[in-house]
Amino acid sequence: MLTLTDVEVSSDLAYAKVYFTLLGDEEARIATQAGLKRAAGYLRSMLGQRIKIYVTPELQFIYDDSVERGVRLSQLIDKAVASNAESTHKPDSED
């Protein structure tokens, strides 16, 4: 499943960086990015028909790894919280 996460358009409207993410492995990401690159001209022409502007931006598709980084960070936080909870709930050993 492909999700567009952001679009940055240059001030002169000549270029647009389209950020995407998807569910899948590295192979799926590479194949999807290649497919988007092949379809960029068609998508640009369809965009030009939909929006009435003088220049239709050239589309550049960029994989957005922020979701993956967010998941990794969340897992690290969960691990740290669990580790902290374990260390605070251990009974003190009395000698």
C-alpha positions in Angstrom: 0.0 0.0 0.0 1.5 3.3 -1.1 1.0 6.5 0.9 2.0 10.0 -0.1 3.3 11.7 2.9 4.4 15.1 1.7 4.9 17.3 -1.4 7.4 20.1 -1.7 6.9 22.4 -4.7 9.7 24.8 -5.9 8.8 28.5 -5.8 8.7 28.6 -9.6 6.4 25.5 -9.7 8.9 23.8 -12.0 9.6 20.9 -9.7 7.8 18.9 -7.0 9.3 16.4 -4.6 6.7 13.8 -3.8 7.5 11.8 -0.7 6.0 8.4 -0.2 6.0 5.5 2.1 4.7 1.9 1.8 4.3 -1.3 3.5 6.8 -3.9 2.4 10.5 -4.7 2.3 13.4 -3.0 0.5 12.7 -4.9 -2.7 9.1 -3.6 -2.8 10.4 0.0 -2.1 12.8 -0.2 -5.0 10.2 -1.6 -7.4 7.6 1.0 -6.3 10.1 3.8 -6.7 11.0 2.6 -10.2 7.4 2.3 -11.1 6.6 5.8 -9.9 9.6 7.1 -11.9 8.3 5.4 -15.1 4.8 6.9 -14.5 6.0 10.4 -13.6 5.4 11.8 -17.1 1.9 10.3 -17.3 1.1 11.5 -13.7 2.4 15.0 -14.6 0.2 15.2 -17.7 -2.8 14.1 -15.7 -2.0 16.7 -13.0 -1.7 19.3 -15.7 -5.2 18.5 -16.9 -6.6 18.6 -13.4 -5.1 21.9 -12.2 -5.0 25.0 -14.3 -1.5 26.5 -13.8 0.9 27.8 -16.4 3.7 25.3 -15.5 3.0 21.7 -14.3 5.8 20.6 -12.0 8.2 17.9 -12.9 7.6 15.1 -10.3 10.4 13.5 -8.4 9.4 10.6 -6.1 11.4 10.2 -2.9 11.0 7.4 -0.3 10.1 8.8 3.1 11.7 6.7 5.9 10.3 8.9 8.7 7.6 6.3 9.5 10.2 3.5 9.8 12.4 5.8 12.0 9.3 6.6 14.1 8.5 2.9 14.6 12.1 2.2 15.6 12.2 5.1 18.0 8.9 4.0 19.6 10.2 0.4 20.0 13.3 1.8 21.7 11.2 3.9 24.1 9.0 0.9 24.9 12.1 -1.2 25.6 13.5 1.5 27.9 10.3 1.9 29.7 9.9 -1.9 30.2 13.5 -2.1 31.4 13.0 0.7 33.8 9.7 -0.9 35.1 11.5 -4.2 35.7 14.4 -2.5 37.6 12.1 -0.5 39.9 9.8 -3.4 40.7 12.5 -5.8 41.8 12.5 -6.4 45.5 15.6 -5.3 47.4 17.7 -8.1 48.6 18.4 -8.0 52.3 21.6 -9.4 53.7 
